């Protein structure tokens, strides 16, 4: 059997598996999907309580007997929340793993350490296939990888792996020169490319690629990004450079995925329908307020999640903002975290509630086929407050910096938001080749005024004089504050 026939046969078998998943998600009611998943949460709790040394010790210290937790209500009332600081600094990796051993582990990877605390993800040989299934389902649902000859370039830092059984993958990490060389060498060999990377690095890759003669607009180049809040203006900027047109998926698709290394999985993901819902909310202020709140001038990311793999809750932080709490449901999770506070601001919404809201505003046709619940995501709470108690957030600044295509093309994306004598101040790093920046500051201030009522003073710094270092470290997330 030739290799071509082998892969076609293999993909056909895998596609049959996915067709069963699609039929299930498209035909089950959203209420039944949630009800089925509610039954799994107590099993996941008992499994962790019995088999994870760290978790057994924690419950003993809290004087919680797992056998007394017999309902979802008791679970949410009595099972303690944990977070990165609770789990990782003071415990060995063995003690937070299922079974208290690492014998079945095939891969260990780390978070970026941007918060000064490292968290870790662990994969087993057995679970590796489950990860591939989830990724391939996402890729085929959005990019139709079974119908188009596809090449994926993993630009994620620190050796984060992309598991797939169906398409070729290049693991380049944050080397834009390697990525550009690959695209130029293979541009005539594939129907489409998929770049997977964090947003500041993808910006650099595409911009440097233009200088190197990469014909982005003549290729079908898709992108998957995440790791931090992604403004819609950034997507517009990148789509402009890549030649991605709204409503024309054959020109490319730019989606956002949200995951955590310590959870070893993706939690939320966009699709074409959820992107269109976000666009509708941008066009309609009333719809934006219903989804994001009356105070927001920014439309957050709108994504769906699989309740079959994670049980999600939100609880208010000290300021009343909903923070995401995650519990792992899969019985093969090596680090089965239960009620794990990610620190992300997320509003959860059922499929039925989203459908009611969209119908109310005449855009019900935008509802996704899969009857999965939604996450409305604003990311981490990062902001400063001026002397008049007005607040400006990193989220709003990001939207503003990419608001005008010409402005976005002159900055690196590296900035710091701070206060000086009670006044909000934004320091922005210019790209190395930018000399004349007449009017640039005024354009940025004008864009900021669209997204916040806080007055923000702007300082532009030549590339080599930016106070926080010349190079954005693409191995770590930018702190921005």
Protein Blocks (a to p, Z undefined) as FASTA:
>chain_A
ZZklmmmmmmmmmmmmmmmmmmmmmmpcfklmmmmmmmmmmmmmmmmmmmmmklmmmmmm
nopafklpcbfklmmmmmccddfklmmmmpcfklmpghiiaklpcbdcddehlnopacdd
dddfklmmmmmmmmmmmmmmmnopmlpccddddfbghhiacddfkbccddekjafklmmm
mmmmmmmmpfbdcddddfklmmmmmmmmmmnopafklpccddddehiacdfklmmmmmmm
nopaehilknopcddddddfklopafbdcdfklmmmmmmmmmpmklmmmmnopklcbdcd
dddddfkloccdddddfkopacdddddfbfkbfblcehiaehiacddddfklmmmmmmmn
opammpcfblcdddddebjadddddfkopacdfklmmmmmmmpmklmmmpghiacdddee
hiacddddddfklmblghklmmmmmmmmmmocbdcddddddfklcfnbjbdcfkbccekZ
Z
